[in-house]
Structures are given as C-alpha cells and as structure tokens.
Amino acid sequence: MNDVIKKVRTKGEWKVLVVDKLSMRMISSCCKMTDIMSEGITIVEDITKRREPLPTMEAIYLVTPSDESVEGLINDFRDPRNPIYRGAHVFFTDAVPDSLFNLLTKSRAAKVMKTLTEINIAFLPYESQVFSVDRPGAFQDFYSPFKADVKPQMLERLAEQIATLCATLKEYPAVRYRGEYKDNAVLAQMLQDKLDGYKADDPTIGEGPDKARSQLLILDRGFDPVSPVLHELTFQAMAYDLLPIENDVYKYETTGMGDTCMKEVLLDEDDDLWVTLRHKHIAEVSTAVTKSLKEFSSSKKMNTGEKTTIKELSQMLKKMPQYQKELSKYSTHLHLAEDCMKHYQGAVDKLCRVEQDLAMGSDAEGEKIKDPMRAIVPILLDTGVSIFDKIRIILLYIFLKNGVTEENLCKLLQHAQIPPEDSDIISNMAHMAVPIISEQTTTRKKKADRKERISEQTYQLSRWTPLVKDIMEDAIEDKLDPKQYPYISTRTASSKTTTATSARYGNWHKNKSPGEMRTGPRVIVFIIGGVTYSEMRCAYEVTQANGKWEALIGSTHTITPSKYLKELQHQDFLDPNAAPEDKLTAED
C-alpha cells in the first residue's frame, strides 16, 4: 500500500489499478477492496483482459515483469490517438529483464509513464510464517522429464521471487540445499547470485545481531514423500484434506428460522479463534471451542451449558443479535469440527492406524511391523475405500519397503482395482527420485534415522512427525549434516554488529505491530513442489520452542493430499512423442 498506491495518490483524483494474476493474489492476501477504495482507486482491472478505455484517468500498473504483462502495458498505449488511460504509474513486482525493459523504452508507453519502479515483492504471505510464490505449475516443470526445456527459466524465476522475500525480511541468509537431488543446487546457486545483487544494492540487508546465523534451505518435494499422503488429524490439515475448501473458503449449511442457507467463511488470520485452533488435534477442537465460548458468554453474562451444541448457539444468536459476529465464529468452527468428524468416523479412522504404522515402521507400542502386507490387504480389498485413499496406502507401503518389485506392484494394483490412469500416480513418483520400483540387485539407500520424540505427548493416530521439523531443529542447533545439506556459501558473523535500522520491513503480515519485529535469526525453508498443512504447523511449533529463532516455510504452492496426487497424474508427465497406446512405464 505505502510503496505503491499511496505513493502516487493525488488528492481528489481517482485512479485505476491494473494487475495480473500474481499481483492480484498479493494484494488480496494483504488488504481488502475497501482499503484500496479509500486510497482513491475506483476499479481494479486484469491486464490480460480487454478493458473499458478510461482516457481521463491515470492507471497504476502493479504487475510481474513477464512477457504477457509487459505486452499488455505496451498495447494499452499503442494508439496515440486512443490511449486506454491518461497516464501510467508502473510498479513491477521485481527486477525487469533487460530484453523487456528495452521493449518498454522503445514503445509509446514510455512517453506516458510517470513512474517506473521495482518494488521487489513477488511472493504471497499466506500466513504469518508461511509464504508461497504461487506457481503450482512449477511441480510439473521441475519433475517431469519432458519439461526439461522450460526448467531453467522456471528456476530463474523462483530464485528471483525467493530473493524478494529475503529482501523484504531484510535477511541475507546462508543458502543450503538438499544435495541428494541434483537440481536443488542449481536453484540454490541462482538464489545466491540474486541475494548478492540485493546485498550490493543495500548493504544493511542481513545486518544486526544474530542475523549472520540465518539460513535458507532449499528442499525438493521428494525429501519427505510420506507427509503429503498421510491423513492428518490436526484441525487445519484435516479440514483441508477431507472437506471441499477452495481458496481458504469453507461453505456450510446453516438452519435458521425454518430455512437453510449456505454460509461462506474465509479461514484466515483475521479470525483469532481459527489461529488458536488450527494446529490443535481434532480431539481437542470441540472442547476448545466450547471452552472459549463459555469464557465469552460468561464475560457477557450469558449462560451456556457444559457442552454447547450448534442448535443452542443459534438460540443464543436470536437472543443476542448484537454479538452476531463473535457467536457466528464459534458456530463456524463447531460446524467445521463436526464436518471433519463426520468424514473421519467409519471411513478415515480405519485408514489412520494402518497409515501411521506404515509411516513409522512400528505400531503404537513401538513394535516393528513384521508383516505390513497383512495390514494393507483388507483396505485394498474394501470397496468402500476410495481409489485415492488406496493409492495413499500403497505409496506408504512402497516407502516403508524402500521400493517394491514390478511384479509386487502389479499385484497390489490388481488387489486394489486401481484403473491404469490412476496407477500413473505411483509410477510418476519415481521422477521425484523416490524409490518406487526396486530391482533386487540394487543396493537400497538406508533411510535417515529419525529423532526420538517419545517424550512428546502424541495421539496413537498421530505419531508421525513431518521430516521438515527435524531439519529445521537441526539447522537451528547446527546439527544439520553439511554433506547432505551443503552450503553455497557460509556467512561469517561480522565483527561490528550493527543494530537493525528499520523496524518496519521485517513483518510483512498486516496484524503485527511494528514493536513485534523480530531481530533474531531465521531459518527459512523452501520446498519445490508444494508444502503441506502439517509442515506449515511445524514452522510454528519450532518457533515456539526456540526462543529467538523464527522458522518460516514456503513453497511453490500449498498442497493437500488429493491435489498432490492429481499433480502426479498431470499430462505433463506423459511423453508427448509416444504413441497413445504406448504410454511409458515407470522404469523408463
């Protein structure tokens, strides 16, 4: 807002805001339409669509430096007699490539541009400790062997976007990557070059006590194949996995005065109840809502029983219309929790035990699983279990075995009656360097030892801890093996520690007051190919447990188990040159 809209505001004059896909998502993730209106913007337009000419108004362009957006900007002023707007204030999200810059300066648009700036913010703050560069397509570009030609540009763009995150946070971290997957090093090196550029422009980046310890880790999605396919039972992860929540909007039916209506609720950090509940285990959610409601109602001198039902809540709403906003928040989360439990009972509950045993390699008593096949066959034969749930179980079995023979895989797929187009999901996983088909002769890589977490109180059906938590903790404690996670370059703590000069930049999130700015070091994890909701939770848990460190996690996009499986089914994984019936098999 401050760097773009307020900067060019003229009192008493309305302007048009022109955006593209990424910048639109950036704006909506941090301000509401009314905030923009109050700063003199009359309409928000998409640069890729045909727009109504408004030749008496100036336009603010907030766009990414892509061919499409620059082309759109040039087109708006191509005809000097009929320009779409009176003038242009152009803000690019990040560095404009020279080729596009030259196109722009040669065009007629150059004459009407009153502002041209790069704001260096090209990421979405998804939550206070989670960011996304909003590139779901990067999954196929990175892992499909048939997309090798677009991979370098895609990595270059990712590096640019991650660098803007570091610049916004005033961080100049040591860059590390998971060495086992070759292309992580390519992205890490590109990122280092971009960061060095930002540091040269602004030497104060990364200065301050403890900042030299900050690290940024690049991981490929294959680093932990288990977490994206497990059924999670913490509130946020479970709801996103089991319910049709799109763009963070939860829809449910409410019964009012004899009629039902659909309610739509946005699950975001403006809802403080959601923030306190989202990482809790589902078993604790309903009681937590009821308890919080009790506190609220006793503070307002209303009586609620021990266990409040949704029905009683709607009764209260009628009596207390003035507290509609607060009370409807409680009813939303009771609905959400009830909805999760409906899907869980009788369907997911029987999968969870088997999934946890397969993921852990041992049962709830800590006994090693001797015959995993015996546990999975009943599920594979059960016609009541969906195809995707069966695939999730088969994958977990394969990960436990560190790969299975071609013959065994065929048997599993037959038992489970998985149609061929869905079995591609399993074979395509091999492109992520995850062992799927094992030939007896090959030596199998030993799995990394996991941290003992016996002391941590867990539920039997939630014994698995996402691997990213181990990695973050080890990075903070300086225990992460530099052979497995090499540095591109290490930072040495500078002898003269300067204190951070600005308290404003480090908190991208709208709700933090400037006083809460972190000056401690950060560990930032970036996963190529999607971050799960359980991994997001880990960033908060690690931050809470480690006083001055803050953990941030980000990715190309956020994934749920079914989104992830659908991505592995994408046609980009099919050989474009193969004859239709000659689809490639997994060992290719």
Backbone torsions as a table, in degrees:
resi	resn	phi	psi	omega
1	MET	NA	-52.4	-175.3
2	ASN	-66.2	-40.5	-173.8
3	ASP	-78.0	-20.1	-174.5
4	VAL	-116.5	-70.2	-168.1
5	ILE	-70.4	-45.7	-177.9
6	LYS	-70.7	-27.3	-176.1
7	LYS	-60.5	-37.6	-173.8
8	VAL	-109.0	15.7	-176.5
9	ARG	-71.9	134.5	172.9
10	THR	-116.5	132.2	-174.9
11	LYS	-61.1	138.8	175.9
12	GLY	73.8	13.0	-178.7
13	GLU	-130.0	130.2	179.4
14	TRP	-88.9	149.3	176.6
15	LYS	-130.5	165.7	176.8
16	VAL	-101.8	141.8	174.4
17	LEU	-109.7	122.1	-178.8
18	VAL	-110.1	126.5	-174.8
19	VAL	-130.4	169.2	168.7
20	ASP	-120.8	-170.2	-169.2
21	LYS	-59.2	-51.6	-176.5
22	LEU	-65.5	-45.6	-175.6
23	SER	-67.7	-30.9	177.0
24	MET	-63.4	-43.1	-180.0
25	ARG	-69.1	-33.4	177.2
26	MET	-62.9	-46.0	-177.9
27	ILE	-64.8	-46.2	-175.0
28	SER	-70.9	-19.5	178.0
29	SER	-79.5	-13.2	179.4
30	CYS	-127.5	-6.0	171.1
31	CYS	-152.1	161.9	-177.1
32	LYS	-96.8	162.6	-178.6
33	MET	-56.1	-38.9	-177.8
34	THR	-63.6	-34.3	178.2
35	ASP	-62.1	-39.4	-177.3
36	ILE	-71.1	-42.7	179.5
37	MET	-57.5	-42.3	-175.4
38	SER	-69.1	-10.9	176.2
39	GLU	-101.5	22.4	172.3
40	GLY	86.2	18.9	176.3
41	ILE	-99.0	127.0	-175.9
42	THR	-95.9	-26.7	-177.4
43	ILE	-154.8	145.9	176.8
44	VAL	-112.0	126.0	-174.1
45	GLU	-120.8	153.3	177.7
46	ASP	-94.1	124.2	-173.8
47	ILE	-63.9	-23.3	-175.5
48	THR	-85.5	-9.7	-177.8
49	LYS	-101.5	162.9	175.6
50	ARG	-72.4	134.7	-175.9
51	ARG	-123.9	155.5	176.0
52	GLU	-68.7	125.8	177.2
53	PRO	-65.4	136.2	176.4
54	LEU	-128.5	71.1	-168.5
55	PRO	-66.2	-9.9	179.4
56	THR	-91.7	-7.4	-175.5
57	MET	-109.6	155.0	171.3
58	GLU	-91.9	154.0	179.5
59	ALA	-118.8	143.4	170.4
60	ILE	-101.0	122.3	175.8
61	TYR	-100.8	118.4	172.1
62	LEU	-116.1	102.0	-171.4
63	VAL	-139.9	161.9	175.1
64	THR	-83.4	149.6	-177.7
65	PRO	-78.3	63.1	-179.7
66	SER	-107.4	161.9	-179.8
67	ASP	-54.1	-46.3	-173.3
68	GLU	-62.6	-45.0	-176.4
69	SER	-71.0	-39.0	179.7
70	VAL	-67.4	-40.3	176.2
71	GLU	-56.6	-45.5	-179.9
72	GLY	-60.6	-42.1	-179.9
73	LEU	-64.3	-44.8	-179.1
74	ILE	-64.0	-41.4	-179.4
75	ASN	-61.4	-34.7	-177.4
76	ASP	-59.5	-27.1	-175.2
77	PHE	-119.9	18.3	-176.5
78	ARG	-64.3	-39.1	-177.9
79	ASP	-97.7	108.3	-173.9
80	PRO	-63.4	-23.2	-179.3
81	ARG	-79.6	-30.3	-179.0
82	ASN	-127.4	68.0	177.6
83	PRO	-71.7	151.8	-179.5
84	ILE	-71.0	-36.1	-179.6
85	TYR	-129.8	166.9	-177.3
86	ARG	-75.2	-32.0	-179.3
87	GLY	-161.8	172.4	-177.1
88	ALA	-135.4	132.3	170.0
89	HIS	-109.5	110.0	-170.6
90	VAL	-104.8	125.2	176.6
91	PHE	-122.2	117.0	175.3
92	PHE	-92.4	144.6	-178.2
93	THR	-63.8	-33.1	178.4
94	ASP	-156.3	-166.6	-169.9
95	ALA	-57.0	131.4	179.5
96	VAL	-87.6	126.6	177.1
97	PRO	-61.2	147.3	-176.4
98	ASP	-55.5	-39.7	-176.4
99	SER	-60.4	-42.1	179.9
100	LEU	-72.4	-35.7	-179.1
101	PHE	-61.8	-41.9	179.8
102	ASN	-65.1	-40.6	176.6
103	LEU	-56.9	-43.9	-174.7
104	LEU	-66.9	-44.1	-176.4
105	THR	-68.4	-28.9	179.8
106	LYS	-80.3	-16.2	-173.6
107	SER	-83.1	169.5	177.4
108	ARG	-68.2	-23.6	-179.3
109	ALA	-58.6	-29.7	-178.0
110	ALA	-57.9	-31.0	-176.9
111	LYS	-73.4	-27.0	-175.3
112	VAL	-100.5	-1.9	-178.0
113	MET	-78.1	123.0	-179.3
114	LYS	-99.1	-19.5	179.5
115	THR	-140.9	140.9	171.2
116	LEU	-144.2	110.9	-174.0
117	THR	-139.3	151.4	169.4
118	GLU	-106.8	122.3	-176.4
119	ILE	-91.0	-9.9	178.1
120	ASN	55.5	46.3	169.4
121	ILE	-135.2	108.6	-177.8
122	ALA	-134.7	46.5	177.4
123	PHE	-144.0	165.3	177.1
124	LEU	-106.1	128.1	170.3
125	PRO	-78.3	101.7	-174.5
126	TYR	-78.4	-41.3	174.4
127	GLU	-143.5	178.0	-175.2
128	SER	-62.5	-23.4	177.8
129	GLN	-126.1	19.7	-178.1
130	VAL	-132.1	133.9	177.1
131	PHE	-130.2	162.3	178.8
132	SER	-141.7	147.0	175.0
133	VAL	-98.3	6.2	171.0
134	ASP	55.7	53.3	177.3
135	ARG	-132.2	72.0	-178.5
136	PRO	-59.0	-32.1	-178.3
137	GLY	-65.8	-15.9	-178.8
138	ALA	-61.8	-25.4	-178.8
139	PHE	-58.4	-51.8	-179.7
140	GLN	-69.0	-40.7	-178.7
141	ASP	-59.7	-32.7	-175.0
142	PHE	-85.0	-40.0	-171.4
143	TYR	-101.4	-20.9	-177.6
144	SER	-78.7	129.2	179.7
145	PRO	-65.5	-15.9	-177.3
146	PHE	-92.8	6.4	-179.5
147	LYS	-115.4	18.0	-174.0
148	ALA	-56.1	-29.1	-176.0
149	ASP	-70.0	-29.6	-178.1
150	VAL	-94.6	-6.4	-173.6
151	LYS	-61.4	-46.0	-178.0
152	PRO	-58.4	-43.7	-179.9
153	GLN	-64.2	-39.9	-177.7
154	MET	-62.3	-42.8	-179.2
155	LEU	-66.5	-39.0	179.1
156	GLU	-59.5	-43.6	-178.8
157	ARG	-67.2	-41.2	177.3
158	LEU	-59.8	-44.7	-177.7
159	ALA	-60.0	-42.9	-179.8
160	GLU	-61.2	-43.8	-177.4
161	GLN	-68.5	-40.6	179.9
162	ILE	-66.9	-35.5	179.3
163	ALA	-63.2	-35.9	179.6
164	THR	-67.2	-30.3	176.4
165	LEU	-63.2	-48.1	-178.7
166	CYS	-62.1	-40.8	-179.3
167	ALA	-64.9	-39.7	179.2
168	THR	-64.4	-37.1	-178.9
169	LEU	-85.8	0.9	-177.7
170	LYS	58.5	40.2	179.7
171	GLU	-112.5	143.2	172.2
172	TYR	-129.3	74.4	-168.3
173	PRO	-79.2	161.6	168.3
174	ALA	-71.7	131.7	-176.2
175	VAL	-97.4	126.5	177.9
176	ARG	-127.3	163.3	-179.9
177	TYR	-149.4	158.6	176.5
178	ARG	-77.1	115.8	-170.6
179	GLY	-70.2	-20.9	-171.4
180	GLU	-68.2	-26.5	-179.1
181	TYR	-106.2	119.0	-165.1
182	LYS	-56.4	-39.1	-171.9
183	ASP	-77.2	-9.7	176.8
184	ASN	-61.9	-37.4	-178.0
185	ALA	-65.4	-35.1	-179.6
186	VAL	-62.9	-48.2	-180.0
187	LEU	-64.4	-41.3	-178.0
188	ALA	-61.0	-42.1	-179.3
189	GLN	-67.4	-42.1	177.9
190	MET	-60.3	-42.5	-178.3
191	LEU	-63.9	-43.1	179.1
192	GLN	-57.8	-43.5	-179.4
193	ASP	-61.7	-42.6	-179.5
194	LYS	-66.3	-41.6	-179.5
195	LEU	-63.1	-39.7	178.7
196	ASP	-61.1	-36.2	176.9
197	GLY	-62.5	-46.3	179.1
198	TYR	-63.5	-39.5	-178.2
199	LYS	-65.5	-37.8	179.6
200	ALA	-66.2	-37.0	179.3
201	ASP	-71.3	-35.4	-175.6
202	ASP	-139.5	91.2	-175.1
203	PRO	-62.0	-14.7	-178.7
204	THR	-76.0	-12.9	179.5
205	ILE	-62.3	130.2	177.1
206	GLY	79.9	7.8	176.4
207	GLU	-87.9	162.0	176.9
208	GLY	121.4	159.6	-177.3
209	PRO	-61.6	137.0	175.1
210	ASP	72.1	-11.0	-175.1
211	LYS	-65.8	-24.0	-178.7
212	ALA	-65.9	-14.3	-178.8
213	ARG	-88.6	-9.3	-178.9
214	SER	-59.2	142.1	178.8
215	GLN	-132.4	148.1	172.9
216	LEU	-123.1	124.9	-175.8
217	LEU	-111.2	129.9	177.3
218	ILE	-104.2	123.1	-179.1
219	LEU	-122.3	145.7	170.7
220	ASP	-91.5	157.5	-174.1
221	ARG	-61.4	-23.8	-179.4
222	GLY	-71.0	-5.2	-177.4
223	PHE	-63.8	-29.7	177.9
224	ASP	-143.3	89.9	-177.1
225	PRO	-74.8	-16.2	-172.9
226	VAL	-75.6	-49.3	-173.1
227	SER	-54.0	-39.7	-177.9
228	PRO	-70.5	-12.2	-177.7
229	VAL	-110.2	-7.3	-179.5
230	LEU	-75.5	151.2	168.8
231	HIS	-81.4	117.5	-178.8
232	GLU	-92.0	146.9	-179.9
233	LEU	-114.4	14.4	171.7
234	THR	-88.3	149.3	-163.7
235	PHE	-49.9	-56.7	-175.7
236	GLN	-63.6	-50.3	-176.2
237	ALA	-62.9	-38.6	-177.9
238	MET	-68.3	-45.2	-178.7
239	ALA	-61.8	-44.1	-178.4
240	TYR	-69.0	-27.7	179.8
241	ASP	-77.8	-43.4	-169.8
242	LEU	-95.0	-22.8	-173.8
243	LEU	-111.7	155.1	-178.2
244	PRO	-79.8	65.7	179.6
245	ILE	-88.0	118.1	179.7
246	GLU	-114.2	134.8	179.8
247	ASN	50.9	38.7	178.3
248	ASP	65.0	17.0	178.6
249	VAL	-103.5	124.6	177.5
250	TYR	-103.6	127.1	-179.9
251	LYS	-110.7	135.8	174.9
252	TYR	-149.8	162.9	-178.6
253	GLU	-92.8	133.8	174.1
254	THR	-115.5	144.1	176.6
255	THR	-103.7	117.4	-179.5
256	GLY	-100.7	-131.9	-178.3
257	MET	-74.7	74.6	175.9
258	GLY	77.5	-5.8	177.2
259	ASP	-124.1	157.0	179.3
260	THR	-105.7	144.3	173.6
261	CYS	-138.3	152.8	179.8
262	MET	-84.0	131.9	175.5
263	LYS	-110.6	142.2	176.0
264	GLU	-118.3	128.9	-177.9
265	VAL	-127.6	134.6	177.2
266	LEU	-88.9	124.0	178.7
267	LEU	-91.0	98.3	177.9
268	ASP	-145.1	-177.5	-170.9
269	GLU	-77.6	-0.7	172.6
270	ASP	-73.4	-16.5	-179.5
271	ASP	-97.4	100.8	-173.3
272	ASP	-65.8	-27.7	178.8
273	LEU	-66.1	-41.1	177.5
274	TRP	-60.8	-42.4	-178.8
275	VAL	-61.7	-38.6	-179.5
276	THR	-76.4	-26.0	-174.4
277	LEU	-93.1	-27.5	-162.0
278	ARG	-59.4	-28.9	-178.3
279	HIS	-99.5	4.4	179.0
280	LYS	-78.2	153.3	175.6
281	HIS	-69.3	144.3	-175.1
282	ILE	-55.8	-30.5	-179.0
283	ALA	-63.3	-23.2	-177.0
284	GLU	-99.4	-11.7	-169.9
285	VAL	-65.9	-52.0	-175.7
286	SER	-59.6	-42.6	179.6
287	THR	-65.7	-36.5	179.9
288	ALA	-65.6	-39.0	179.3
289	VAL	-64.9	-47.3	-178.0
290	THR	-61.0	-41.4	-178.4
291	LYS	-64.5	-44.6	-178.8
292	SER	-65.8	-36.1	177.8
293	LEU	-65.8	-39.9	178.2
294	LYS	-59.2	-46.9	179.8
295	GLU	-60.3	-43.5	-179.6
296	PHE	-62.9	-46.8	-174.7
297	SER	-71.6	-33.4	179.1
298	SER	-71.4	-29.6	176.7
299	SER	-69.6	-21.9	178.9
300	LYS	-105.9	15.0	177.4
301	LYS	57.9	39.8	173.6
302	MET	-111.7	154.0	178.9
303	ASN	-103.8	133.2	171.8
304	THR	-127.3	150.7	-179.2
305	GLY	-75.4	-176.5	180.0
306	GLU	-60.2	-50.4	-177.0
307	LYS	-120.9	113.5	-175.3
308	THR	-89.2	134.3	176.9
309	THR	-99.6	167.6	179.7
310	ILE	-63.4	-33.6	-179.9
311	LYS	-62.1	-48.4	180.0
312	GLU	-60.5	-36.2	179.5
313	LEU	-61.3	-43.3	-178.2
314	SER	-67.8	-30.7	173.5
315	GLN	-60.9	-47.8	-179.9
316	MET	-60.5	-38.4	-179.0
317	LEU	-59.3	-39.0	-179.6
318	LYS	-65.7	-38.4	-178.7
319	LYS	-74.9	-30.7	-172.3
320	MET	-123.0	62.4	-175.0
321	PRO	-59.3	-24.4	-175.8
322	GLN	-69.3	-18.5	179.4
323	TYR	-103.4	25.3	-175.1
324	GLN	-52.1	-45.3	-174.2
325	LYS	-61.2	-49.1	-177.1
326	GLU	-65.8	-46.9	-175.3
327	LEU	-65.6	-35.7	-178.0
328	SER	-70.2	-24.3	174.7
329	LYS	-62.7	-45.0	179.5
330	TYR	-63.4	-41.3	-176.7
331	SER	-67.8	-35.3	176.7
332	THR	-57.1	-48.4	-174.1
333	HIS	-74.5	-28.6	173.3
334	LEU	-66.4	-41.9	176.9
335	HIS	-59.2	-47.9	-176.1
336	LEU	-60.7	-45.0	-178.7
337	ALA	-66.3	-40.2	-179.2
338	GLU	-65.4	-40.4	178.3
339	ASP	-60.1	-45.0	178.4
340	CYS	-60.0	-45.2	-176.5
341	MET	-66.5	-35.0	177.7
342	LYS	-59.3	-42.9	-179.0
343	HIS	-72.7	-28.0	-173.6
344	TYR	-76.3	-47.6	-173.8
345	GLN	-67.6	127.9	175.7
346	GLY	81.7	-8.4	178.6
347	ALA	-127.8	-65.2	-173.3
348	VAL	-78.0	-29.9	-173.9
349	ASP	-58.1	-38.6	-177.7
350	LYS	-74.4	-22.4	177.7
351	LEU	-75.8	-35.5	-171.1
352	CYS	-59.3	-44.3	-176.0
353	ARG	-62.3	-45.9	-178.8
354	VAL	-62.9	-44.0	-179.8
355	GLU	-59.4	-45.7	-178.1
356	GLN	-63.7	-42.0	179.2
357	ASP	-60.9	-43.6	-179.4
358	LEU	-66.4	-42.6	-177.5
359	ALA	-65.2	-43.1	-176.3
360	MET	-81.9	-24.8	-174.2
361	GLY	77.7	3.8	178.6
362	SER	-148.6	160.8	-177.9
363	ASP	-89.2	-176.0	-175.1
364	ALA	-59.3	-27.1	179.8
365	GLU	-85.5	-0.9	179.8
366	GLY	87.3	5.0	177.6
367	GLU	-77.0	138.9	178.9
368	LYS	-63.7	140.1	178.8
369	ILE	-76.8	112.9	-174.8
370	LYS	-83.2	-40.9	-174.8
371	ASP	-128.9	78.7	-175.0
372	PRO	-62.1	-27.9	-177.9
373	MET	-58.2	-38.4	-176.3
374	ARG	-63.6	-33.2	-178.5
375	ALA	-73.6	-33.2	-171.2
376	ILE	-90.8	-25.5	-175.6
377	VAL	-56.9	-46.7	179.9
378	PRO	-56.3	-35.0	-179.3
379	ILE	-71.8	-40.5	-178.5
380	LEU	-66.6	-30.0	-178.9
381	LEU	-84.9	-15.4	-175.2
382	ASP	-73.3	115.6	-177.0
383	THR	-73.0	-14.4	179.4
384	GLY	-78.2	-9.4	-178.4
385	VAL	-93.4	134.2	-175.3
386	SER	-69.8	159.4	-179.5
387	ILE	-57.4	-46.6	-178.5
388	PHE	-62.4	-38.1	178.6
389	ASP	-66.2	-35.9	177.2
390	LYS	-66.8	-40.7	179.7
391	ILE	-62.6	-38.2	179.5
392	ARG	-61.6	-40.9	179.5
393	ILE	-67.8	-43.5	179.8
394	ILE	-61.0	-43.5	179.5
395	LEU	-60.2	-44.3	-179.5
396	LEU	-62.6	-36.3	177.9
397	TYR	-64.6	-44.2	-179.7
398	ILE	-63.2	-41.6	-179.9
399	PHE	-64.2	-39.7	-179.5
400	LEU	-62.4	-41.0	-178.1
401	LYS	-81.3	-5.0	-175.3
402	ASN	59.0	39.7	-179.5
403	GLY	106.0	146.8	178.3
404	VAL	-127.6	166.7	178.7
405	THR	-76.1	158.5	178.5
406	GLU	-52.1	-43.7	-175.6
407	GLU	-64.3	-44.6	179.6
408	ASN	-63.1	-40.5	-179.8
409	LEU	-61.7	-43.6	179.4
410	CYS	-58.7	-41.8	179.2
411	LYS	-61.4	-46.0	-178.9
412	LEU	-59.4	-45.6	-177.2
413	LEU	-65.2	-35.5	178.3
414	GLN	-67.2	-48.7	178.4
415	HIS	-52.4	-45.2	-172.1
416	ALA	-85.0	-6.2	-176.9
417	GLN	53.1	52.1	178.9
418	ILE	-86.0	121.4	178.9
419	PRO	-64.9	151.2	-174.1
420	PRO	-55.1	-38.5	-176.9
421	GLU	-66.2	-23.8	178.1
422	ASP	-87.0	-23.9	-179.1
423	SER	-72.1	-17.6	174.6
424	ASP	-56.8	-32.3	-178.9
425	ILE	-53.9	-43.3	-175.8
426	ILE	-71.3	-45.5	-177.9
427	SER	-68.3	-33.1	-179.5
428	ASN	-68.3	-23.0	178.4
429	MET	-57.9	-25.5	-179.3
430	ALA	-63.6	-25.6	178.6
431	HIS	-66.9	-16.7	-178.6
432	MET	-93.3	16.8	180.0
433	ALA	61.1	32.6	174.5
434	VAL	-101.8	130.2	-177.8
435	PRO	-66.8	116.8	-179.9
436	ILE	-113.2	-60.3	177.9
437	ILE	-98.5	125.5	178.8
438	SER	-115.6	132.9	171.4
439	GLU	-91.2	141.4	-175.3
440	GLN	-52.1	-32.4	-172.0
441	THR	-72.0	-34.2	-173.2
442	THR	-66.2	145.3	177.2
443	THR	-81.8	134.4	-177.5
444	ARG	-89.4	139.5	176.3
445	LYS	-67.1	139.4	177.7
446	LYS	-77.1	139.0	178.7
447	LYS	-71.7	147.9	178.8
448	ALA	-64.3	143.7	176.8
449	ASP	-69.5	140.7	179.2
450	ARG	-95.6	155.9	176.4
451	LYS	-65.4	144.4	173.1
452	GLU	-76.7	125.1	178.6
453	ARG	-124.9	35.6	-175.2
454	ILE	-62.5	-36.5	-175.3
455	SER	-67.6	-23.9	-176.7
456	GLU	-76.9	128.3	-177.5
457	GLN	-67.7	117.5	180.0
458	THR	-129.5	165.3	173.6
459	TYR	-89.5	148.8	-179.1
460	GLN	-57.2	-33.3	-177.0
461	LEU	-92.9	11.0	177.3
462	SER	-138.2	51.9	-176.7
463	ARG	-84.5	-21.8	-176.0
464	TRP	-74.4	136.5	173.6
465	THR	-114.7	126.7	179.2
466	PRO	-54.8	139.6	-175.6
467	LEU	-58.5	-28.0	-175.9
468	VAL	-62.5	-25.8	179.4
469	LYS	-67.1	-43.9	176.1
470	ASP	-58.0	-45.0	-174.7
471	ILE	-64.5	-44.4	179.4
472	MET	-62.6	-45.8	-178.0
473	GLU	-63.6	-42.0	179.6
474	ASP	-65.1	-37.6	179.9
475	ALA	-63.5	-42.1	-179.3
476	ILE	-66.2	-39.8	-177.2
477	GLU	-87.3	7.5	179.9
478	ASP	62.2	34.8	-178.1
479	LYS	-112.5	5.8	-176.1
480	LEU	-80.5	123.8	-173.2
481	ASP	-62.1	115.7	-178.2
482	PRO	-67.0	-13.9	175.9
483	LYS	-74.3	-40.5	-179.8
484	GLN	-81.8	-32.1	-179.0
485	TYR	-124.4	75.4	-175.1
486	PRO	-66.0	156.1	174.4
487	TYR	-91.3	145.6	168.3
488	ILE	-76.6	-47.4	172.9
489	SER	-153.0	148.0	-179.8
490	THR	-101.8	152.0	177.3
491	ARG	-99.0	138.8	173.7
492	THR	-100.3	141.7	-179.5
493	ALA	-64.3	128.8	-176.9
494	SER	-74.2	145.8	-174.7
495	SER	-67.6	-42.2	178.6
496	LYS	-90.8	107.7	179.9
497	THR	-85.5	123.7	177.4
498	THR	-101.6	146.5	178.7
499	THR	-83.5	155.2	-178.5
500	ALA	-63.1	130.6	-175.9
501	THR	-82.3	-32.3	-174.2
502	SER	-117.3	131.7	-179.8
503	ALA	-95.6	3.7	-168.7
504	ARG	-91.6	-30.8	-166.1
505	TYR	-82.5	-29.0	-168.3
506	GLY	-70.7	-10.4	-179.1
507	ASN	-115.0	98.6	-176.5
508	TRP	-73.7	-19.8	-168.8
509	HIS	-83.0	140.4	-166.4
510	LYS	-67.8	-23.5	-170.0
511	ASN	-88.5	-12.3	-175.5
512	LYS	-81.6	137.4	175.6
513	SER	-82.0	154.4	-175.5
514	PRO	-55.1	-25.8	-178.5
515	GLY	-66.6	-18.2	-175.6
516	GLU	-91.1	10.7	-176.6
517	MET	-59.4	133.6	-179.3
518	ARG	-83.0	134.1	173.8
519	THR	-109.7	-4.9	-179.4
520	GLY	-75.6	177.6	-179.9
521	PRO	-75.0	161.1	178.0
522	ARG	-125.5	148.0	167.1
523	VAL	-111.8	121.9	-176.2
524	ILE	-114.7	125.7	179.9
525	VAL	-112.0	133.3	175.5
526	PHE	-122.4	123.4	-178.6
527	ILE	-107.2	124.4	178.8
528	ILE	-82.5	112.3	175.7
529	GLY	110.0	21.6	170.3
530	GLY	109.8	136.9	176.5
531	VAL	-115.1	140.4	-179.5
532	THR	-91.3	164.0	-179.5
533	TYR	-69.0	-29.0	178.5
534	SER	-71.1	-31.1	177.6
535	GLU	-71.9	-34.5	176.2
536	MET	-60.7	-42.2	-178.9
537	ARG	-57.6	-37.5	-178.3
538	CYS	-59.7	-36.4	-178.9
539	ALA	-61.0	-39.0	179.8
540	TYR	-71.4	-40.9	-178.7
541	GLU	-63.9	-42.7	-179.5
542	VAL	-65.8	-40.2	179.6
543	THR	-63.4	-42.6	-179.0
544	GLN	-63.5	-34.1	-175.0
545	ALA	-83.9	-14.7	-174.6
546	ASN	-122.4	84.7	-178.7
547	GLY	-10.3	-79.8	-168.5
548	LYS	-91.4	-11.0	179.2
549	TRP	-80.0	145.9	171.0
550	GLU	-121.1	131.8	177.6
551	ALA	-101.6	132.1	175.0
552	LEU	-121.6	145.5	177.8
553	ILE	-131.7	143.2	-179.5
554	GLY	-152.3	173.0	-177.0
555	SER	-162.8	-177.3	174.9
556	THR	-67.6	-31.0	179.4
557	HIS	-170.1	175.2	177.5
558	THR	-99.4	146.3	-178.8
559	ILE	-129.0	151.8	168.3
560	THR	-113.7	164.8	-178.2
561	PRO	-53.1	-44.2	-175.8
562	SER	-72.9	-33.9	175.8
563	LYS	-60.9	-41.3	-178.0
564	TYR	-63.7	-45.8	-179.8
565	LEU	-65.7	-37.1	178.8
566	LYS	-65.0	-34.2	179.5
567	GLU	-66.2	-33.6	178.7
568	LEU	-73.5	-10.7	-178.5
569	GLN	-98.7	-1.9	-171.2
570	HIS	-60.2	145.5	-177.0
571	GLN	-65.9	-14.3	177.2
572	ASP	-63.8	-15.5	178.3
573	PHE	-87.5	-3.2	178.4
574	LEU	-91.0	142.5	179.0
575	ASP	-67.9	117.1	-176.7
576	PRO	-64.0	-20.2	-176.3
577	ASN	-98.5	-4.1	-177.4
578	ALA	-75.6	148.9	172.9
579	ALA	-66.2	147.2	-172.7
580	PRO	-50.3	-42.1	-174.7
581	GLU	-83.9	-7.4	-173.3
582	ASP	-100.0	51.4	-177.9
583	LYS	-64.5	143.5	-177.0
584	LEU	-68.6	150.2	176.7
585	THR	-100.9	173.2	-169.1
586	ALA	-64.5	-30.0	-172.6
587	GLU	-78.8	-3.6	179.8
588	ASP	-61.7	NA	NA
